[in-house]
Amino acid sequence: MSAEERLIRYCKVDTQSDPNNEEETPSSRKQFDLAKILEKELKDLAMENVTLDEHCYVYAWMPANVEKKCRTVGFIAHMDTAPDFSGTDVKPRVIESFDGKDIALSSEVTLKMSDFPQMKELKGKRLMVTDGSTLLGADDKAGIVSIMEALTYLHAHPEIKHGRIAVAFTPDEEIGNGPKYFDVQKFGADFAYTMDGGEIAEFSEETFNAASAEVVMHGFSIHPGDAKDRMINAASLACEFQEILPKHMTPEHTEGREGFIHLIAIKGNTEEAELSYILRDHDAELLEKKKELLQSAASYLNDLHGKNVCTITIKDAYRNMYEVLKKDPEVREIAWKSMQDLGIEPKDEPIRGGTDGAVLSFRGLPCPNLGAGGGNFHGRYEYCVMEELEQASQLILHIIQHTQEA
């Protein structure tokens, strides 16, 4: 089975997670469909300690074939696809030589280069795309493929020396619950890489620091005819609160290492209104200043109206994993050396978001993120570069080699 065939096989399995059922793990039972396939394939490769647990986490080890003591490296990918777009009845197809022009995914849907100008750089590459009615699922089934292809190669070539290798496939990453029941001890690695990025050159050891804020406006509802100097309109206060915040500090005005305050939901009426925010910054001190900014806006409205019309609750979500990874530079060195072996110039890309690796790093498993060749995730225009997918499995093999040599 080629990497292309394997990706098509996995993408056709519907594994969409369900944000409306996030109290359960997995949030959708259909994630077990792929988990059971992977469990069998791992057993066919004579992996050790192959486990599929009740929460849909798949674990396995490939035993070491060297006597010297070396660190155990791990590789992690998630099985679920994003709830943003349908993952049912995916029909992948491969463009053998992309001409750099618009791609007709169907008679009604066109992937336009004006919308995705970065794709012009992929001219001449083999691209897997959708028929425009679903997402592809390369996020993160390309990551799974890269891991399984590397394991398959090692199984067929026992002469290649390596230490113990740990692998895990997880549910519900797309709804933020990937690490929820991840058993670091059972996984058994000293460090790991999530294979959950975009282009093959990406190396990410930084995530945002993250927090959320719930802002509640408390109004006083009375008949509009009798409202003069008495009504306090919570819905209007909600609009006023949002207007106080700096316009330049929103996602649509930031990039790179710039953080943001993002209003993700607003609802309410005259009596009560609620605003939900997420706060992000790579710099922990700057994140604290964003929290202070929200608190100041709430205090301003309370002082203005002479009563407690605004309450705010702020909760931390995750931290920048670089705090952990900078203490173990060998994890970065091994990945960079492996990329350079393949003629890939690494791009140190801070993630404008979080990864399972961010949470796992603070649980004692240093875990940066690598790419597997996908792009335009979470929608009908998703694609995967076949050459980069194949390189991703080669990258894993080189990482395994350098770990054994370290």
ABEGO torsion letter per residue (X at the ends): XBAAAAAAAAAABBABBBAAAAABOBABAAAAAAAAAAAAAAAAAGBBGBBBBAAGBBBBBBBBABABBBBBBBBBBBABBBAABBABGBBBBBBABBAGBBBBABAABBBBAAABAAAAAABGBBBBBBAGABBAGAOAAAAAAAAAAAAAAAAABAABBBBBBBBBBBBGAAAGAAAAABBAAAAGBABBBBBABBBAABBBABBBBBBBBBBBBBBBBBBAAAABGABBBAAAAAAAAAAABBAAABAAABBEABBBBBBABBBEBAABBBBBBBBBBABAAAAAAAAAAAAAAAAAAAAAAGBBABBBBBBBABBBAAAAAAABAAAAAAAAAAAAAAGBBBBBBBBBEBBAAAAAAAAGBBBBBBBAGBBGBGBAABBBBAAAAAAAAAAAAAAAAAAAAX
